[in-house]
Amino acid sequence: MSNEALLLALSTVVRPTTLAALFAILATRGPQRLLLAYVTAGVAFTLAVGTLVVLLLAGLVSATSSSVARPILDLVLGGAALGYAGAVWAGWAPRRRERPPDSPGWLQRRLASLTPRGAAVAGVLTHLPGLVYLAALNAIAGSTGGHPADGVLQVAVYVAIWFSLPLVALLLYARRPGLPQELLELLGGWSRRHRRVITVLFLGVLGGYLTVSGVADLTVPTA
């Protein structure tokens, strides 16, 4: 698997939307069925989108016989990440209103009295393709060497890592029902306390890497 895509996949394991959805699901009376629906629908959606995008990007490079498309996309994504990191650091980005610890969030209110169908929809909505996923798909498309099966396999590995947190929660709940929620509370509390620093560092490093990688690929002479 592409090293860049692997690192990006690891960075998506803990996400605020995923944590909120898991909190809401684990608070219900029958979380196992809901977790299964959440994971199944989310994995199917992201795998389908990722496969389509990777095949399209690989086809674009083959059709144009050019190595410019991928570095330009890296530069665009890198610039967007650096811009948002700078906005957060400067305090220009919109801030979320703080709420009491025991008060349910927007997503948790929407997931109240959840059905398997609703959990499936949540699995898709909390894993819509974003900046990191597009950057990873771009990296995967450039590392396949013209082999579509390799690209599909890399997308599958990425998606499996992306959904590792709900998968672990599902497995742990079968053995110790209270453990997943306890661990999520610790993880969620830490991420909320350090949200600004985490956002700036993550997007700054990601944007810097993509920008440098894009410039390097554009300036390296092709044979």
C-alpha positions, 0 to 999 in steps of 0.5 A: 500500500502507498505509504502516503495513503497508509499514513492518511488512513491512520489519521482518520481513525479518530474523528469527532463525527464518528465518536459522536455516532458511536456514543449515540449508538452505544447508549441505545438498548441494542447497539450491536445491530445498529453498529453492524448497520452503521459499519456495513453501509458506511464501508459499502459507500466509501469503498464504492466511491473510493474505487470509482475515484481511483479508477477515474484518476488512474484513467485520467493520467493514462489518457493524458500521458502526463504526470502533471495531474496528480501533483496539481491535485496534491498542491490544491489539497495541500493549499486548502489544508494549510489555509484552513489550519492558518484560519483555525490558528488565527481564530478566523474559523467558525467555533463550535459552541460549547455545551454541557458535558451531559447535554446531547449533541446535534448528531446524538439527538438525531440518533435518538430512538435509532433504527438499523436504517437510520444507523446505516444512513449515519454510517454514510453521512459520518464518512462522506469523502473529505480532504484526507480521503481525496488526498489518499485516493490521489496517492493510491491512484499514483501508486498502482502502476496501471493495475486496477486490482491493486488500486481497489485493494488499497482502497479496501485497506484504507476503508478498513482502517478508517472504520477500525474504531466502530469495528473494535467497538462492535467486537468489544461490546460482544465481550464487555458491553460497558467497555467501548463506551468507557474508552470512547469517553476517555478518547472523546474528552481528550480530543475535545480538550485539545481540538484546536491544537490537534486540528492545526497540527494535523492540517498543517503537517498534511498541507505541508506534506502535500504541497512539498510532494506536489512541488517535488513531483512537478519539478522532477524531470520526466524521462 
